[in-house]
Amino acid sequence: MPGRNPKPVPLARLSGDRRVAARNPVDMPFAVPVAPNWLTKEASREWDEITPVLARMRVLTEADRIALAQLCDYLARWKHAAAMIDKQGYAYPVKDAGGRVIAVKRSPYVAIHLEYGVMIQRLLSQFGMTPSARARITQNEATKEATNIFSRLAAIQSGPRLESA
């Protein structure tokens, strides 16, 4: 189906979209999902940084767990590629049998970094975490949903992180 992807319901409500009720979406309550145990250490750190921001924006539901995990994984890998570029450089010399430099090639980490950057931007905008996505959001008291008592919001606001299973 050509065209723009539909905006997630919480973001549509925050931006004042009156047509969101007519779309009859599945309306899930706000909840902060628990981090999957298969995330790497680096991705788990990203989860711990991003989740409180999204919780304050009140755009998360339990259904967002995989997309959020994917974003955190991409961020960790993107940072790793950047570190490898810093360590090895943007390019490397190609030498002939005699040891003379005959060409300079771009590091594969540059392409990896760029690809993850594109994927990260797409997911960030889906979560409303880019300036253009936020510019379309207007938050008021009527749009705030009730907190799911099973969410981790209370733990995020009041204390240490709960361990995931």
C-alpha positions as CSV (number, residue, x, y, z in Angstrom):
1,M,0.0,0.0,0.0
2,P,1.7,3.2,-1.1
3,G,1.8,6.3,1.0
4,R,2.9,7.3,4.5
5,N,2.7,4.8,7.4
6,P,-0.1,5.6,9.8
7,K,1.0,7.4,13.0
8,P,0.8,5.3,16.2
9,V,-2.5,6.0,18.1
10,P,-0.8,7.7,21.1
11,L,1.2,10.0,18.9
12,A,-1.9,10.8,16.8
13,R,-3.9,11.6,19.9
14,L,-1.1,13.8,21.2
15,S,-0.9,15.7,17.9
16,G,-4.7,16.3,18.1
17,D,-5.7,14.1,15.2
18,R,-9.5,13.8,15.4
19,R,-9.6,11.0,12.9
20,V,-7.9,8.6,15.2
21,A,-11.2,7.6,16.8
22,A,-12.7,6.8,13.4
23,R,-9.9,4.4,12.6
24,N,-11.1,2.1,15.4
25,P,-7.5,1.0,16.4
26,V,-6.6,-1.5,19.0
27,D,-6.3,0.7,22.0
28,M,-3.7,-0.6,24.4
29,P,-3.1,1.0,27.8
30,F,0.2,2.8,28.6
31,A,2.8,0.3,29.9
32,V,6.6,0.2,30.0
33,P,7.7,-3.2,28.7
34,V,10.3,-5.2,30.5
35,A,13.6,-5.5,28.6
36,P,14.1,-8.9,26.8
37,N,16.8,-11.0,28.4
38,W,18.4,-11.6,25.0
39,L,19.6,-8.1,24.6
40,T,23.3,-7.6,24.8
41,K,24.8,-5.6,27.6
42,E,25.3,-2.6,25.3
43,A,21.7,-2.8,24.0
44,S,20.4,-3.2,27.6
45,R,22.2,0.1,28.5
46,E,20.4,1.7,25.5
47,W,17.1,0.3,26.8
48,D,17.8,1.9,30.2
49,E,18.5,5.3,28.6
50,I,15.5,5.3,26.2
51,T,12.8,3.8,28.2
52,P,12.5,6.6,30.8
53,V,12.3,9.2,28.0
54,L,9.5,7.2,26.2
55,A,7.7,6.7,29.6
56,R,7.6,10.4,30.1
57,M,6.2,10.8,26.6
58,R,3.6,8.2,27.5
59,V,3.7,6.5,24.1
60,L,4.7,3.0,25.2
61,T,2.6,-0.2,25.4
62,E,3.6,-3.8,26.0
63,A,3.2,-4.3,22.2
64,D,6.2,-2.0,21.7
65,R,8.7,-4.3,23.4
66,I,10.2,-5.9,20.2
67,A,10.4,-2.6,18.3
68,L,12.0,-0.9,21.3
69,A,14.4,-3.9,21.7
70,Q,15.3,-3.6,18.0
71,L,16.0,0.2,18.4
72,C,18.3,-0.5,21.3
73,D,20.1,-3.3,19.4
74,Y,20.6,-1.0,16.4
75,L,21.9,1.8,18.6
76,A,24.4,-0.5,20.3
77,R,25.6,-1.8,16.9
78,W,25.7,1.7,15.4
79,K,27.9,2.8,18.3
80,H,30.2,-0.2,17.9
81,A,30.6,0.6,14.2
82,A,31.5,4.2,15.1
83,A,34.1,3.0,17.6
84,M,35.6,0.7,15.0
85,I,35.8,3.7,12.5
86,D,37.5,5.7,15.2
87,K,40.0,2.9,15.8
88,Q,40.7,1.8,12.3
89,G,39.8,4.9,10.2
90,Y,37.4,5.6,7.5
91,A,39.5,4.0,4.8
92,Y,42.3,1.5,4.4
93,P,45.1,1.2,1.8
94,V,45.0,-1.6,-0.7
95,K,48.6,-2.8,-1.5
96,D,50.0,-4.8,-4.4
97,A,52.4,-7.7,-4.0
98,G,55.3,-5.3,-3.7
99,G,53.8,-3.4,-0.8
100,R,52.9,-0.3,-2.8
101,V,49.6,1.4,-2.1
102,I,47.5,1.0,-5.3
103,A,44.1,2.2,-4.0
104,V,42.3,3.3,-0.9
105,K,39.0,1.6,0.0
106,R,36.3,2.7,2.4
107,S,36.1,0.7,5.6
108,P,33.1,-1.7,5.8
109,Y,32.3,-0.1,9.1
110,V,31.4,3.1,7.4
111,A,28.6,1.3,5.4
112,I,27.4,-0.5,8.5
113,H,27.3,2.7,10.4
114,L,25.3,4.5,7.7
115,E,22.8,1.6,7.4
116,Y,22.2,1.4,11.1
117,G,21.8,5.1,11.2
118,V,19.0,5.0,8.6
119,M,17.2,2.2,10.5
120,I,17.6,4.1,13.8
121,Q,16.1,7.3,12.3
122,R,13.1,5.3,11.1
123,L,12.5,3.8,14.5
124,L,13.1,7.0,16.4
125,S,10.5,8.8,14.3
126,Q,8.0,5.9,14.9
127,F,8.5,6.5,18.7
128,G,8.2,10.3,18.3
129,M,11.8,10.8,19.2
130,T,12.9,13.2,16.4
131,P,12.3,16.9,16.2
132,S,9.9,16.6,13.3
133,A,7.9,13.9,15.0
134,R,7.7,16.0,18.2
135,A,6.7,19.1,16.3
136,R,3.5,17.4,15.4
137,I,2.7,16.5,19.0
138,T,0.7,18.7,21.4
139,Q,0.2,17.2,24.8
140,N,-2.7,18.1,27.1
141,E,-4.3,16.5,30.2
142,A,-7.2,15.0,28.2
143,T,-4.8,12.9,26.1
144,K,-3.0,11.2,29.0
145,E,-4.0,7.6,29.5
146,A,-4.2,5.7,32.8
147,T,-1.1,3.9,33.9
148,N,-1.2,0.1,33.7
149,I,-0.5,-1.1,37.3
150,F,1.7,-3.8,35.8
151,S,4.0,-1.4,34.0
152,R,7.5,-0.6,35.1
153,L,6.7,3.1,35.3
154,A,6.6,3.2,39.1
155,A,10.0,1.5,39.2
156,I,11.5,3.9,36.7
157,Q,10.2,6.9,38.5
158,S,11.0,5.8,42.0
159,G,14.0,3.5,42.1
160,P,16.3,0.9,40.7
161,R,15.5,-1.0,37.6
162,L,13.6,-4.3,37.9
163,E,15.4,-7.3,36.6
164,S,13.9,-8.9,33.5
165,A,13.2,-12.6,33.4
